[in-house]
Amino acid sequence: MGDQFTHLDAQGRVRMVDVTTKAPSERTARAQAVVAMQPQTFAMIRDHAVQKGNVLETARIGGIMAAKQTATLIPMCHPLNLTHVQIDFFPQPDGRTLRIESLVRVADRTGVEMEALTAVTIAALTIYDMCKSYDRAMSVTDVYLLEKSGGKSGHWTHGGVDVVRV
């Protein structure tokens, strides 16, 4: 873990990190979010019975669009020319939770962790938005980075996380 705040200069002023001299490299990041809901809501999503349309495909599009807009949402994020964004959904066997996973890829000077996290968060919020009239008690939990690779810090995996696809 780094011992300095890279978004602060020597006087403590906020700044965007200068990546000009860094060599571009392939970088990837995977993140997840979990949406918990009533079993009836889960069944409606599974059975394509939500009146607003196909919840998962709409959430997939929302997540991809969000990844591409991360630099406009998060201060100090570098605008990146993403080369790949993938959103996958994993209905859990409990019949009331849906795990969302993103995979984001770029060939650039800085990583895509924020893009991966933004993608799953917005995908989860899209699910909430489309289903809130059925289930206002839905919750979005467990938003975190699963894995990143590339750059100076190399490969990193979230310790102790079971990332087996269901």
MIMILUM-681844 format. One record per residue: y, z negated, x of N, C-alpha, C, O in turn. Coordinates in steps of 0.2 Angstrom, whole numbers, padded with zeros to 4 digits, always signed. Each point is the difference from the previous one (the first is absolute). Example, Ala and Ser with C-alpha at 12.3 -4.5 7.8 and 13.67 -1.06 7.14 Angstrom:
<recs>
-0028-0039+0066+0006+0000-0004+0006+0000+0004-0001-0003+0005;+0006+0007-0007+0006-0001+0004+0005-0003-0004+0006-0001+0003;
</recs>
This chain:
<recs>
-0006+0000+0004+0006+0000-0004+0006+0000+0004+0000-0004+0005;+0005+0008-0006+0006+0001+0004+0004-0007-0001+0000-0003-0005;+0004+0002+0010+0004-0006+0000+0008+0002+0000+0004-0005+0001;-0003+0011-0003+0007+0001-0001+0001+0004-0007-0005+0004-0002;+0011-0004-0001+0001+0003-0006+0003+0007+0002+0006+0000+0002;-0010+0006-0003+0003+0006+0003+0005+0003-0005+0003+0005+0003;-0001-0008-0009+0005+0003-0004+0007-0004+0001+0004+0001-0004;-0004-0005+0010+0006-0003+0001+0002+0002+0007-0004+0000+0005;+0011+0001-0003+0002+0001+0006+0001-0007+0004-0001-0005-0003;+0004+0006+0009+0001-0006+0004+0005-0005-0003+0000-0006+0001;+0004+0008-0005+0005-0004-0004-0002-0002-0007+0003-0003-0004;-0010+0005+0002-0002-0002-0006+0001+0004-0006-0001-0002-0006;+0004+0008+0008+0002+0005-0006-0006+0004-0001-0004+0002+0004;+0003+0000-0011-0005+0004-0002+0001+0007+0002+0005+0002+0001;-0011+0001+0001+0001+0007+0003-0007+0003-0002-0005-0003-0001;+0005+0010+0001-0006+0004+0000-0003+0000+0007+0004+0002+0004;-0010-0003-0003-0003+0001+0006+0000+0007+0003-0001+0005-0004;+0003-0004+0010+0001+0006+0003-0007+0002+0003-0003-0003+0004;+0000+0008-0007-0006+0003+0002+0000+0007+0003-0005+0003+0001;+0011-0002+0001+0002+0007+0003-0005+0001+0006-0003+0006+0001;+0002-0010+0004-0004+0001+0006-0008-0001-0001-0003+0001+0004;+0001-0003-0010-0007-0001-0001-0003+0007-0001+0003+0004-0003;-0009-0003+0005-0004+0006-0001-0003+0000-0006-0003-0005-0003;+0003+0011-0001-0003+0000-0006-0008-0001+0001-0002+0003+0005;-0001-0006-0010-0007+0000+0000-0003-0001-0007+0004-0001-0005;-0010+0002+0004-0003+0000-0007+0000-0007-0001-0003-0005+0003;+0005+0003-0009+0000-0007-0003-0002+0000-0007+0001+0004-0004;-0005-0009+0003-0003-0001-0007+0001-0007-0002+0000-0005+0004;+0000+0004-0011+0000-0007-0003-0003+0000-0006+0000+0005-0004;-0004-0010+0002-0003-0001-0006+0002-0007-0003+0001-0005+0004;+0001+0005-0010+0002-0006-0004-0004-0001-0006-0003+0005-0003;+0004-0010+0000-0003-0001-0007+0004-0005-0004+0004-0003+0002;-0005+0004-0009+0003-0004-0005-0006-0001-0005-0004+0004-0001;+0005-0010-0003-0005-0001-0005+0004-0001-0007+0005-0004+0000;-0007+0007-0005+0003-0001-0007-0006-0004-0004-0005+0003-0001;+0007-0008-0001-0004-0004-0005+0002+0000-0007+0006+0001-0001;-0010+0000-0004+0002+0001-0007-0006-0002-0004-0005-0003+0002;+0007+0003-0009-0005-0002-0005-0006+0005+0000+0001+0006+0002;-0007-0008-0003-0006+0005+0000+0002+0006-0005-0003+0005+0001;+0006-0006-0007+0002+0005-0004+0004+0005+0003-0001+0006-0001;+0006-0008+0005+0005+0005+0003-0004+0004+0005+0001+0006+0001;-0006-0010+0003-0004+0004+0005-0004+0005-0003+0000+0006+0002;-0003-0007-0008-0004+0004-0004+0004+0006-0002-0002+0006+0000;+0008-0007-0002+0005+0005-0003+0001+0005+0006+0001+0006-0001;+0001-0009+0007+0001+0005+0006-0006+0004+0002+0000+0006+0001;-0006-0010-0001-0006+0004+0002-0002+0005-0005-0002+0006+0002;+0003-0007-0009-0001+0005-0005+0005+0005-0001-0001+0004-0005;+0006-0004+0008+0006+0004-0001+0003+0000-0007+0001+0005-0003;+0000-0012+0001+0002-0001-0007+0007-0002+0000+0002-0002-0006;+0002+0001+0011+0006-0002+0000+0005+0006-0002-0001+0005+0002;+0005-0007-0007+0004+0005-0004+0005+0004+0005+0002+0006-0002;+0000-0009+0007+0005+0003+0004-0003+0005+0005+0004+0004+0003;-0011-0003-0003-0003+0005+0004-0005-0003+0005-0002-0006+0000;+0000+0010+0005-0005-0002+0005+0004-0004+0005+0004+0002+0004;-0006-0009-0005+0003-0005+0004-0001+0001+0008+0005+0000+0004;-0011+0001-0002-0002+0000+0007+0003+0006+0003+0003+0000+0006;-0003+0006-0009+0003+0006+0003+0008-0001+0000+0003+0003+0005;+0000-0006-0010+0007-0001+0001+0002-0005+0005+0005+0001+0004;-0009-0006-0003+0001-0005+0005-0001+0003+0007+0003-0001+0005;-0008+0006-0004-0001+0003+0006+0006+0004+0002+0002+0000+0006;+0001+0004-0011+0006+0004+0002+0005-0005+0001+0004+0002+0005;-0003-0007-0008+0006-0005+0001-0001-0003+0007+0005-0001+0004;-0011-0001-0002-0001-0002+0007+0001+0005+0005+0004-0002+0005;-0006+0008-0006+0002+0005+0005+0007+0001+0001+0003+0001+0005;+0001+0000-0011+0007+0001+0000+0003-0006+0003+0005+0001+0004;-0007-0007-0005+0003-0006+0003-0001+0000+0008+0005-0002+0003;-0010+0004-0001-0001+0000+0008+0005+0004+0003+0003-0001+0005;-0002+0007-0009+0005+0005+0003+0007-0002+0000+0004+0002+0003;-0003-0007-0007+0007-0003-0001+0001-0007+0003+0006-0003-0001;-0010+0001+0005+0000-0007+0003+0007-0001+0004+0003-0005-0001;-0001+0010+0005+0006-0001+0004+0006-0001-0004+0005-0003+0002;-0005+0005-0009+0006-0001-0004-0001-0006-0004+0005-0002-0002;-0010-0002+0003-0001-0006-0004+0000-0006+0005+0003-0005-0002;-0005+0006+0008-0001-0006+0004+0005+0001+0006+0000+0005+0004;+0005-0010-0004+0005+0001+0006-0003+0000+0007-0005-0003+0001;+0007+0007+0003-0002+0001+0007-0006+0004+0001-0002+0001+0006;-0001+0001-0012-0006+0005+0001+0002+0007+0002+0005+0002-0002;-0009+0001+0007+0002+0006+0002-0003+0005-0005-0005+0000-0002;+0009+0005+0001-0003+0006-0005-0005+0004+0004+0001+0002+0006;-0007-0002-0009-0005+0004+0004-0003+0006-0004+0001+0000-0006;-0003+0005+0009-0003+0006-0002-0008-0002-0001-0004+0002+0004;+0003-0005-0010-0007-0002-0001-0005+0006+0000+0002+0005-0003;-0008-0005+0006-0004+0005+0000-0006-0001-0005-0004+0005-0002;+0003-0011+0000-0005-0001-0005+0001-0007-0004+0002-0005+0003;-0003+0005-0009+0000-0006-0004-0005+0001-0005-0001+0004-0004;-0003-0010+0004-0006+0000-0005+0000-0006-0004+0001-0006+0004;-0002+0006-0010-0001-0006-0004-0007+0000-0004-0001+0005-0003;-0002-0011+0004-0007+0000-0003+0000-0007-0004+0003-0004+0002;-0007+0005-0007-0001-0006-0005-0007-0002+0000-0005+0004+0000;+0004-0011+0000-0007-0003+0000+0000-0005-0005+0002-0006+0001;-0005+0008-0007-0001-0005-0005-0005-0005+0002-0005+0002+0003;+0007-0008-0004-0005-0006+0003-0005-0002-0005+0001+0001-0006;-0007-0003+0008-0005-0002-0005+0002-0005-0005-0004-0001-0005;+0009-0003+0006+0002-0005-0005+0002+0003-0006+0001-0004-0005;+0001+0010+0004+0002+0003-0006+0007-0002-0002+0002+0001-0006;+0002-0003+0011+0007-0002-0001+0005+0001+0006+0006-0001-0001;-0009+0003+0006+0005+0001+0006-0001+0007+0003-0006+0003+0000;+0011+0000+0002+0000+0007+0003+0003-0001+0007+0006-0002+0000;-0010+0004+0005+0003+0000+0007+0003+0007+0001-0004+0005-0001;+0010-0005+0004+0003+0007+0002+0000+0000+0008+0002-0005+0003;-0003+0011-0001+0000+0000+0008+0004+0007+0001-0001+0005-0003;+0005-0006+0008+0004+0006+0003-0002+0001+0007-0002-0004+0004;+0002+0011-0002-0001+0002+0007+0006+0005+0001+0001+0005-0004;+0003-0007+0009+0006+0004+0002-0001+0002+0007-0002-0004+0004;+0004+0011-0003-0001+0002+0007+0007+0004+0002+0003+0003-0004;-0002-0003+0011+0006+0003+0002-0001+0002+0008-0004-0004+0003;+0007+0009-0001+0001+0001+0008+0007-0001+0001+0004+0004-0001;-0002-0010+0004+0007-0002+0001+0001-0006+0005-0005-0002+0003;+0011+0000-0003+0001-0005+0005+0000-0007-0002+0001-0005+0003;-0002+0004-0010-0001-0007-0003-0005+0000-0005-0002+0005-0003;-0001-0011+0001-0006-0001-0004+0002+0001-0007+0006+0001-0002;-0011-0001-0002+0000+0001-0008-0002-0006-0004-0002+0001-0006;+0002-0006+0009-0002-0006-0004+0004-0001-0006-0003-0002-0005;+0010+0002+0005+0004-0001-0005-0001+0006-0006+0000-0002-0006;-0002+0008+0008-0001+0005-0004-0007-0002-0004+0000+0001-0006;-0005-0003+0009-0006-0002-0003+0001-0006-0005-0003+0000-0005;+0007-0005+0007+0001-0005-0004+0004+0002-0006-0001-0003-0006;+0006+0007+0007+0004+0002-0006-0004+0004-0005+0001-0001-0006;-0006+0005+0009-0004+0005-0004-0004-0005-0005+0000+0002-0006;-0004-0007+0009-0004-0004-0005+0004-0004-0005-0002-0001-0005;+0008-0001+0008+0004-0004-0005+0003+0004-0006-0001-0003-0005;+0003+0009+0007+0003+0004-0006-0006+0002-0004+0001+0001-0006;-0007+0001+0008-0005+0002-0004-0002-0006-0004-0002+0001-0006;+0002-0007+0008-0002-0006-0004+0005-0001-0005-0001-0002-0006;+0008+0003+0007+0005-0001-0005+0000+0005-0005+0002-0001-0006;-0004+0007+0008-0001+0006-0005-0005-0002-0005+0000+0001-0006;-0006-0004+0009-0005-0002-0005+0003-0005-0005-0002+0000-0006;+0005-0005+0009+0003-0005-0004+0005+0003-0006+0000-0002-0006;+0004+0006+0009+0005+0004-0005-0004+0003-0006+0002+0000-0005;-0007+0004+0007-0003+0004-0005-0005-0004-0005-0001+0002-0005;+0000-0009+0007-0005-0004-0004+0004-0006-0002-0004-0004-0004;+0010+0003+0005+0003-0007-0002+0000-0001-0007+0001-0006-0002;+0000+0011-0002+0000-0001-0008-0007-0002-0002+0000-0003-0006;-0005+0003+0010-0007-0002-0002-0001-0007+0003-0004-0004-0003;+0007+0003+0009-0002-0006+0004+0006-0002+0005+0000+0002+0005;+0005-0006-0008+0005-0003+0004-0002-0005+0006+0004-0001+0004;-0010-0001-0005-0002-0005+0005-0003+0003+0006-0003-0004+0004;+0003+0010-0003-0003+0003+0006+0003-0003+0006+0006-0002+0000;-0009+0002+0006+0003-0002+0006-0002+0005+0005-0005+0003+0001;+0010-0003+0004-0001+0004+0006-0001-0005+0006+0005-0004+0001;-0010+0004+0002-0002-0005+0006-0003+0004+0006-0001+0006+0000;+0000-0010+0005-0003+0002+0006+0002+0007+0003-0003+0004+0001;+0010-0004-0001+0003+0006+0004+0000-0002+0007+0004-0004+0002;-0007+0008+0002+0000-0001+0007-0003+0006+0004-0003+0004-0003;+0005-0004+0009-0002+0006+0005-0008-0002+0001-0001-0005+0002;-0003+0010-0002-0007+0000+0002-0001+0002+0007-0004-0003+0003;+0007+0008-0001-0001+0003+0006+0006+0004+0003+0003+0003-0005;-0002-0002+0011+0005+0004+0003-0003+0003+0006-0003-0004+0004;+0005+0010-0002-0002+0002+0007+0005+0005+0003+0005+0002-0004;-0005-0001+0010+0005+0004+0004+0006-0004+0002+0001-0006-0001;+0003+0009+0005+0006-0003+0003-0002-0005+0006-0006-0001+0002;+0011-0002+0001-0001-0005+0005-0005-0006-0001-0004-0002+0004;+0004+0000-0010-0004-0006-0002-0007+0002-0001-0004-0004-0001;+0002+0010+0000-0006+0003-0001-0003-0002-0007+0003+0001-0005;-0010-0002+0005-0003-0001-0006+0000-0008-0002-0001-0004+0004;+0002+0003-0011+0000-0007-0002-0003+0000-0007+0001+0005-0004;-0006-0010+0002-0003-0001-0006+0002-0007-0003-0001-0004+0004;+0002+0004-0010+0001-0007-0003-0006-0004+0001-0006+0002-0003;+0006-0008+0006-0006-0004+0001-0003-0003-0006+0004-0002-0004;-0010+0003+0004-0004-0004-0006+0000+0004-0007-0002-0003-0005;+0005+0009+0005+0000+0003-0006-0006+0005-0001-0002+0004+0004;-0001-0005-0010-0005+0004-0002+0002+0007-0003+0003+0000-0005;-0003+0005+0009+0003+0006-0002-0006+0005-0002+0001+0006+0000;-0006-0008-0002-0006+0004-0003+0002+0003-0006+0003-0004-0005;-0003+0010+0004+0002+0004-0006-0006-0002-0006-0006+0001+0002;+0008-0002-0008-0004-0002-0005-0002+0007-0004-0004-0001-0005;
</recs>
